[in-house]
Amino acid sequence: MSASPAHRTRRAPLLAGFALLALALAACSSSSQVGSYQYHWEYFWRSIFQPDARILGGLWLTLSISVTSQVLGVALGTFAAIGKLAALRPVRMLAGFYVWLFRGTPLVVQIVFFFYGLSATRIYRWPDLNLFGLSIPGEVQAGIFALGVNEGAYMAEIVRAGILSIDAGQMEAAKSLGMTYPLAMRRIVLPQAARVIVPPLGNEFNNMLKTTSLLVLISVPELYYVFNTLQGQYFAPFEFFLAAAVWYLLLTTIWGLIQSRIERRLSRGVAGAAEVGPSLRERLFGTRLGGAEEPSPVSGGR
């Protein structure tokens, strides 16, 4: 008799954990063979519990780039979503072209194009920027720009779906009170749409925390770049890349806790909201007790 889908879903994280444990034990047991890899676990433990200035600097840079790029993406996505709903056809076409272009090309290509492509053709050289006494290197600027513009294309669909979830009568009522379209959108529609937009927005930021690792292509010294440099210096790829995975897992887990609290706060006073929101376990492992998880109707489709 086969197990039910719910039981298989509940066992998935446990089976995955056993598989990883078995793989690690097999790797460690092979160290007794001649010419096998020599483990240096002190590198791993030191990277986690006693991180040096390079690791802490990479961690801070990863967080800074993630937050800045996400804010830029939300701003661009909001304007693009409103543009796709505009009455003027040229505005709709421009917003649609932006979403089509940046959702249809790989982020890796966009990163290297904006930094190397624009610099090589002297369209823009990305000079270092001094802002409030803080020096921002050109590669960091290019990385933030590429991540933010790419994120805006995905946020456009999320925001547009959130706006469409609000009854059209809300806009008509606001206009009857003398509000302009921008004012009604800012004060009436968008605040109500926030409850629908926030869950996929949180998932996008979770993804942004990990996507910053792609900036290693343009030598941005974020978290992955630091660990990649360390493993090259000490030739301990297993220990340092495992430590990098732990740090990324810690970042996404902390954000999962924050996102859960934000969603619970926004769902107060909404009928049925408590039953809809996923728990922290479901958010981390992508499982639901009742069966397979339904895709979000406003997901970015990444």
Secondary structure, 3 states (H helix, E strand, C coil): CCCCHHHHHHHHHHHHHHHHHHHHHHHHHHHHCCCCCCCCHHHHHHHHHCCCHHHHHHHHHHHHHHHHHHHHHHHHHHHHHHHHCCCCHHHHHHHHHHHHHHHCCCHHHHHHHHHHHHHHCCCCCCCCEEECCEEECHHHHHHHHHHHHHHHHHHHHHHHHHHHCCCHHHHHHHHHCCCCHHHHHHHHHHHHHHHHHHHHHHHHHHHHHHHHHHHHHHCCCCHHHHHHHHHHHHCCHHHHHHHHHHHHHHHHHHHHHHHHHHHHHHCCCCCCHHHHCCCHHHHHHCCECCECCCCCCCCCCC
